């Protein structure tokens, strides 16, 4: 986990999550065994996949990932520990990883990600964004201009 992810979590702007998958050796080895992980964030949230760990780290084990900020299929292989990533997952665009175990042993995969609210993510990308705040201030200002003893009724 990099310092940026640590800062987001420690400041309370993000929550940590992990999805684990175990892929056994294929019953008809040497034909590889595959498993698919699909992550889709709930409404009003954004997930960022920041780390993928494959154990054992073998060149014959790999993932093919697709997602909203990936131009085309990307193949990842672990060589010396976890793979640091920055893959985006939203409520309208899922992140998919097809994992292939092409070895004579089992494969454990850990996908680690953080969860941010959509507003927190928007402020990360564009710190000057004030769209929702400005709209809320307008509602409050309008409501505060009306005297409290006057009630509006539909006619």
VENURRA-V807212 format. One record per residue. N is the residue number from 1. RES is the residue in one small letter. SS is DSSP state (H for helix, E for strand, - for the rest). PHI is phi in radians with two decimals (999 if undefined). Layout:
# VENURRA-V807212
N|RES|SS|PHI ; N|RES|SS|PHI
This chain:
# VENURRA-V807212
1|x|-|999 ; 2|x|-|-1.39 ; 3|x|H|-1.10 ; 4|x|H|-1.17 ; 5|x|H|-1.12 ; 6|x|H|-1.00 ; 7|x|H|-1.10 ; 8|x|H|-1.04 ; 9|x|H|-1.23 ; 10|x|H|-1.16 ; 11|x|-|-1.43 ; 12|x|-|1.46 ; 13|x|-|-1.53 ; 14|x|-|-2.57 ; 15|x|E|-2.04 ; 16|x|E|-1.59 ; 17|x|E|-2.44 ; 18|x|E|-2.53 ; 19|x|E|-2.05 ; 20|x|E|-1.93 ; 21|x|E|-2.41 ; 22|x|E|-2.00 ; 23|x|E|-2.02 ; 24|x|-|-1.29 ; 25|x|-|-1.11 ; 26|x|-|-1.17 ; 27|x|-|-1.17 ; 28|x|-|-2.01 ; 29|x|-|-0.93 ; 30|x|-|-1.60 ; 31|x|-|-1.26 ; 32|x|-|-1.18 ; 33|x|E|-1.84 ; 34|x|E|-2.15 ; 35|x|E|-2.54 ; 36|x|E|-2.03 ; 37|x|E|-1.96 ; 38|x|E|-2.13 ; 39|x|E|-1.96 ; 40|x|-|-2.42 ; 41|x|-|-1.22 ; 42|x|-|-1.23 ; 43|x|-|-0.97 ; 44|x|-|1.23 ; 45|x|E|-2.29 ; 46|x|E|-2.24 ; 47|x|E|-1.90 ; 48|x|E|-2.17 ; 49|x|E|-1.35 ; 50|x|E|-1.89 ; 51|x|E|-2.76 ; 52|x|E|-2.26 ; 53|x|E|-2.08 ; 54|x|E|-1.96 ; 55|x|E|-2.25 ; 56|x|-|-1.36 ; 57|x|-|-1.40 ; 58|x|-|-2.21 ; 59|x|-|-1.08 ; 60|x|-|-1.50 ; 61|x|E|-1.81 ; 62|x|E|-2.68 ; 63|x|E|-2.13 ; 64|x|E|-2.01 ; 65|x|E|-2.00 ; 66|x|E|-2.35 ; 67|x|-|-3.14 ; 68|x|-|-1.15 ; 69|x|-|-1.90 ; 70|x|-|-2.06 ; 71|x|-|-1.08 ; 72|x|-|-2.63 ; 73|x|-|-0.95 ; 74|x|E|-2.08 ; 75|x|E|-1.80 ; 76|x|E|-2.08 ; 77|x|E|-2.28 ; 78|x|-|-1.60 ; 79|x|-|-1.99 ; 80|x|-|-2.40 ; 81|x|-|1.93 ; 82|x|-|-1.07 ; 83|x|E|-1.67 ; 84|x|E|-1.45 ; 85|x|E|-2.37 ; 86|x|E|-2.64 ; 87|x|E|-1.74 ; 88|x|E|-1.61 ; 89|x|E|-2.33 ; 90|x|-|-2.17 ; 91|x|-|-1.29 ; 92|x|-|-1.91 ; 93|x|-|-2.44 ; 94|x|-|-1.35 ; 95|x|E|-1.94 ; 96|x|E|-2.18 ; 97|x|E|-2.21 ; 98|x|E|-1.77 ; 99|x|E|-1.75 ; 100|x|E|-2.07 ; 101|x|E|-1.81 ; 102|x|-|-2.03 ; 103|x|-|-2.21 ; 104|x|-|-1.64 ; 105|x|-|-2.45 ; 106|x|-|-1.27 ; 107|x|E|-2.32 ; 108|x|E|-1.84 ; 109|x|E|-2.21 ; 110|x|E|-2.08 ; 111|x|E|-1.85 ; 112|x|E|-1.87 ; 113|x|E|-2.57 ; 114|x|E|-1.97 ; 115|x|E|-2.05 ; 116|x|E|-2.14 ; 117|x|E|-1.24 ; 118|x|H|-1.04 ; 119|x|H|-1.14 ; 120|x|H|-1.07 ; 121|x|H|-1.16 ; 122|x|H|-1.05 ; 123|x|H|-1.20 ; 124|x|H|-1.16 ; 125|x|H|-1.30 ; 126|x|-|-2.35 ; 127|x|-|-1.05 ; 128|x|-|-1.52 ; 129|x|-|-1.13 ; 130|x|-|-2.39 ; 131|x|H|-0.97 ; 132|x|H|-1.24 ; 133|x|H|-1.13 ; 134|x|H|-1.11 ; 135|x|H|-1.13 ; 136|x|H|-1.18 ; 137|x|H|-1.08 ; 138|x|H|-1.12 ; 139|x|H|-1.09 ; 140|x|H|-1.13 ; 141|x|H|-1.08 ; 142|x|H|-1.09 ; 143|x|H|-1.16 ; 144|x|H|-1.31 ; 145|x|H|-1.34 ; 146|x|-|-1.48 ; 147|x|-|-1.06 ; 148|x|-|-1.20 ; 149|x|-|-1.53 ; 150|x|-|-1.77 ; 151|x|-|-1.95 ; 152|x|-|-1.58 ; 153|x|-|-2.07 ; 154|x|-|-1.25 ; 155|x|-|-1.99
